[in-house]
């Protein structure tokens, strides 16, 4: 696996080297920390950060729950991760189709939150039931959760790029990444405290957290759009003849 991973990096590097050069967008004079003053974008960062805790459900919460609270065989941990990985590889591009505007990204966040609520509810039912039933429910929950993950990932990419000014993309994407970074740091402890320590009730709390955050996302996107004029995404023909510019309203 280690050697295969190294080979994959080399192949990726070869592909990237062969890509055509992109003309850098000229940098305009202005504040170097303008993204930190953009409150609508910071709110979207928080929304995505809370949703990003879902990445730790499959890798932290489900494994601990499975071995401490269910009768399912331990190998189901690998099964849930394998199912999720295969789905992401096979359906990520397809799941992102149609999520081509901030508004569509907000709706995708909402769908993702509801999917996470459904998966958490299924997981909560696996305590003290026969092993075969617990295994079936956990695998089903992994499928539902991964559908939500596909929508969440597509929404995050669309919203973070579309609402970032072209001349400050690096700043904005750096700030947006703070949400996922905090989720990476705090998510495991939060999920263990709720899902493992609280038990069944904790899964419903986590599911509700995801659902409410997803439901709030469209309003957060509308606020960000109202503070910034975002032109329609150019067609392939327009891309070849002009540059995309995004006027920015200082915040």
C-alpha positions as CSV (number, residue, x, y, z in Angstrom):
1,X,0.0,0.0,0.0
2,X,2.8,2.4,0.8
3,X,4.6,1.7,-2.5
4,X,1.3,2.0,-4.4
5,X,0.7,5.3,-2.7
6,X,4.1,6.6,-3.7
7,X,3.6,5.5,-7.3
8,X,0.2,7.3,-7.4
9,X,2.0,10.5,-6.3
10,X,4.5,10.2,-9.1
11,X,1.7,9.6,-11.6
12,X,-0.2,12.6,-10.3
13,X,3.0,14.7,-10.6
14,X,3.5,13.7,-14.2
15,X,-0.1,14.6,-15.1
16,X,0.2,18.0,-13.4
17,X,3.4,18.8,-15.2
18,X,1.7,18.2,-18.5
19,X,-1.1,20.7,-17.8
20,X,-1.1,24.0,-19.7
21,X,0.2,27.0,-17.8
22,X,-2.4,29.4,-16.3
23,X,-1.8,33.1,-16.4
24,X,-1.7,34.4,-12.8
25,X,-4.5,36.8,-11.7
26,X,-2.9,40.2,-11.0
27,X,-2.9,41.1,-7.3
28,X,-4.4,44.4,-6.4
29,X,-3.3,46.6,-3.6
30,X,-5.4,46.2,-0.5
31,X,-5.6,44.6,3.0
32,X,-3.7,41.4,3.3
33,X,-6.3,40.0,5.7
34,X,-9.5,41.1,4.0
35,X,-11.0,37.6,4.3
36,X,-10.9,37.8,8.1
37,X,-13.2,40.8,7.8
38,X,-15.7,39.2,5.5
39,X,-18.4,38.2,8.0
40,X,-20.6,36.3,5.6
41,X,-17.7,34.2,4.4
42,X,-16.6,33.6,8.0
43,X,-20.1,32.3,8.7
44,X,-19.9,29.9,5.7
45,X,-16.5,28.8,7.1
46,X,-18.2,28.0,10.4
47,X,-21.1,26.2,8.6
48,X,-18.6,24.0,6.6
49,X,-16.5,23.4,9.7
50,X,-19.4,22.0,11.6
51,X,-20.4,19.9,8.7
52,X,-16.8,18.7,8.3
53,X,-17.1,16.9,11.6
54,X,-19.0,14.2,9.6
55,X,-15.6,13.0,8.2
56,X,-14.8,11.7,11.7
57,X,-18.1,9.7,12.0
58,X,-16.8,6.9,9.8
59,X,-13.3,6.9,11.1
60,X,-13.8,7.5,14.8
61,X,-17.4,7.3,16.0
62,X,-18.6,4.2,14.1
63,X,-15.6,2.0,15.0
64,X,-15.8,2.8,18.7
65,X,-19.6,2.4,18.7
66,X,-19.4,-0.8,16.9
67,X,-17.0,-2.5,19.3
68,X,-18.5,-1.1,22.5
69,X,-22.2,-1.0,21.9
70,X,-23.2,-3.5,19.2
71,X,-22.9,-7.2,18.5
72,X,-21.7,-6.7,15.0
73,X,-18.5,-8.4,14.0
74,X,-15.4,-6.1,14.2
75,X,-14.6,-6.5,10.5
76,X,-17.7,-4.4,9.7
77,X,-15.5,-1.4,10.6
78,X,-13.5,-2.1,7.5
79,X,-16.6,-2.8,5.5
80,X,-18.2,0.6,6.2
81,X,-14.9,2.4,5.2
82,X,-14.6,0.3,2.1
83,X,-18.2,1.0,1.0
84,X,-17.7,4.7,1.6
85,X,-14.4,4.8,-0.3
86,X,-15.8,3.0,-3.3
87,X,-18.8,5.3,-3.4
88,X,-16.7,8.4,-3.3
89,X,-14.4,7.2,-6.1
90,X,-17.3,6.1,-8.3
91,X,-19.8,8.9,-7.7
92,X,-18.0,12.1,-6.6
93,X,-18.1,13.7,-10.1
94,X,-21.7,12.6,-10.7
95,X,-22.8,13.9,-7.3
96,X,-21.3,17.3,-8.1
97,X,-23.3,17.8,-11.3
98,X,-25.8,20.6,-11.0
99,X,-24.0,22.1,-8.0
100,X,-22.7,24.9,-10.1
101,X,-23.6,28.0,-8.2
102,X,-23.5,29.2,-4.6
103,X,-27.3,28.8,-4.4
104,X,-27.0,25.2,-5.5
105,X,-24.2,24.7,-3.0
106,X,-26.5,25.9,-0.2
107,X,-29.1,23.4,-1.2
108,X,-26.5,20.7,-1.3
109,X,-25.5,21.5,2.3
110,X,-29.1,21.2,3.3
111,X,-29.5,17.8,1.6
112,X,-26.2,16.7,3.2
113,X,-27.4,17.6,6.7
114,X,-30.6,15.6,6.3
115,X,-28.6,12.6,5.0
116,X,-26.3,12.8,8.1
117,X,-29.4,12.9,10.3
118,X,-30.7,9.8,8.7
119,X,-27.4,7.9,9.0
120,X,-27.0,8.9,12.6
121,X,-30.5,7.7,13.3
122,X,-29.8,4.3,11.7
123,X,-26.6,3.9,13.7
124,X,-28.5,4.6,17.0
125,X,-30.7,1.6,16.3
126,X,-27.9,-0.9,16.3
127,X,-27.4,-1.2,20.1
128,X,-28.2,-4.6,21.5
129,X,-29.8,-6.1,18.4
130,X,-28.7,-9.3,16.6
131,X,-25.3,-9.2,15.0
132,X,-26.6,-9.6,11.4
133,X,-29.1,-6.8,11.9
134,X,-26.6,-4.5,13.4
135,X,-24.1,-5.2,10.5
136,X,-26.8,-4.6,7.9
137,X,-27.9,-1.3,9.6
138,X,-24.3,-0.1,9.9
139,X,-23.5,-0.8,6.3
140,X,-26.8,1.0,5.2
141,X,-25.9,3.9,7.4
142,X,-22.5,4.1,5.8
143,X,-24.1,4.3,2.4
144,X,-26.5,7.1,3.5
145,X,-23.7,8.9,5.2
146,X,-21.5,8.8,2.1
147,X,-24.3,10.2,0.0
148,X,-24.3,13.2,2.4
149,X,-20.5,13.4,2.3
150,X,-20.6,13.6,-1.5
151,X,-23.1,16.5,-1.4
152,X,-21.2,18.2,1.4
153,X,-17.8,18.0,-0.4
154,X,-19.4,19.4,-3.7
155,X,-21.1,22.2,-1.8
156,X,-17.9,23.2,0.0
157,X,-15.8,23.3,-3.2
158,X,-18.5,25.4,-5.0
159,X,-19.2,27.9,-2.2
160,X,-15.6,28.4,-1.2
161,X,-14.4,29.2,-4.7
162,X,-17.5,31.0,-6.1
163,X,-17.7,33.4,-3.2
164,X,-14.0,34.2,-3.0
165,X,-12.7,37.2,-4.9
166,X,-10.4,36.2,-7.8
167,X,-7.6,38.6,-6.6
168,X,-7.8,37.2,-3.0
169,X,-8.6,33.5,-3.7
170,X,-5.6,32.3,-1.6
171,X,-6.6,34.4,1.4
172,X,-10.2,33.2,1.2
173,X,-9.5,29.6,0.7
174,X,-7.0,29.7,3.5
175,X,-9.7,31.0,5.8
176,X,-12.3,28.5,4.6
177,X,-9.9,25.7,5.4
178,X,-9.8,26.8,9.0
179,X,-13.3,25.3,9.5
180,X,-12.2,21.8,8.3
181,X,-9.0,22.2,10.4
182,X,-11.0,22.8,13.6
183,X,-13.3,19.9,12.7
184,X,-10.2,17.7,12.4
185,X,-8.9,18.8,15.8
186,X,-12.1,18.9,17.8
187,X,-14.4,16.5,15.9
188,X,-13.1,13.3,17.5
189,X,-13.5,14.5,21.1
190,X,-16.9,15.9,20.4
191,X,-18.2,12.7,18.7
192,X,-16.7,10.5,21.5
193,X,-18.3,12.6,24.2
194,X,-21.7,12.6,22.5
195,X,-22.0,9.3,20.6
196,X,-20.0,7.0,22.9
197,X,-20.5,8.6,26.3
198,X,-24.1,9.6,25.8
199,X,-25.0,6.5,23.8
200,X,-28.1,6.4,21.6
201,X,-29.2,9.9,22.6
202,X,-25.9,11.3,21.5
203,X,-26.4,10.0,17.9
204,X,-29.6,12.0,17.7
205,X,-27.9,15.1,19.0
206,X,-25.1,14.8,16.4
207,X,-27.6,14.1,13.6
208,X,-29.6,17.2,14.7
209,X,-26.5,19.3,14.7
210,X,-25.7,18.3,11.1
211,X,-29.3,18.8,10.0
212,X,-29.7,22.3,11.6
213,X,-26.4,23.4,10.2
214,X,-27.4,22.2,6.7
215,X,-30.8,24.0,7.0
216,X,-29.0,27.2,7.9
217,X,-26.6,27.0,5.0
218,X,-28.8,28.5,2.2
219,X,-29.5,31.6,4.3
220,X,-25.7,32.0,4.9
221,X,-25.1,31.7,1.2
222,X,-27.8,34.3,0.4
223,X,-26.2,36.7,2.9
224,X,-22.8,36.2,1.3
225,X,-24.2,36.7,-2.2
226,X,-26.0,39.9,-1.1
227,X,-22.7,41.3,0.0
228,X,-20.9,40.4,-3.2
229,X,-21.9,40.6,-6.8
230,X,-21.1,37.2,-8.3
231,X,-21.5,37.0,-12.1
232,X,-22.8,33.9,-13.8
233,X,-20.3,31.1,-14.4
234,X,-18.8,31.5,-18.0
235,X,-19.4,29.0,-20.7
236,X,-16.5,27.1,-22.3
237,X,-16.5,29.6,-25.2
238,X,-16.5,32.6,-22.9
239,X,-13.6,31.1,-20.9
240,X,-11.5,30.9,-24.0
241,X,-11.9,34.5,-24.8
242,X,-12.1,36.3,-21.5
243,X,-11.2,36.2,-17.9
244,X,-13.7,35.8,-15.1
245,X,-13.7,38.8,-12.7
246,X,-15.6,39.0,-9.5
247,X,-16.3,42.5,-8.2
248,X,-15.7,42.7,-4.4
249,X,-17.6,44.8,-1.9
250,X,-15.3,45.6,1.0
251,X,-16.6,44.3,4.3
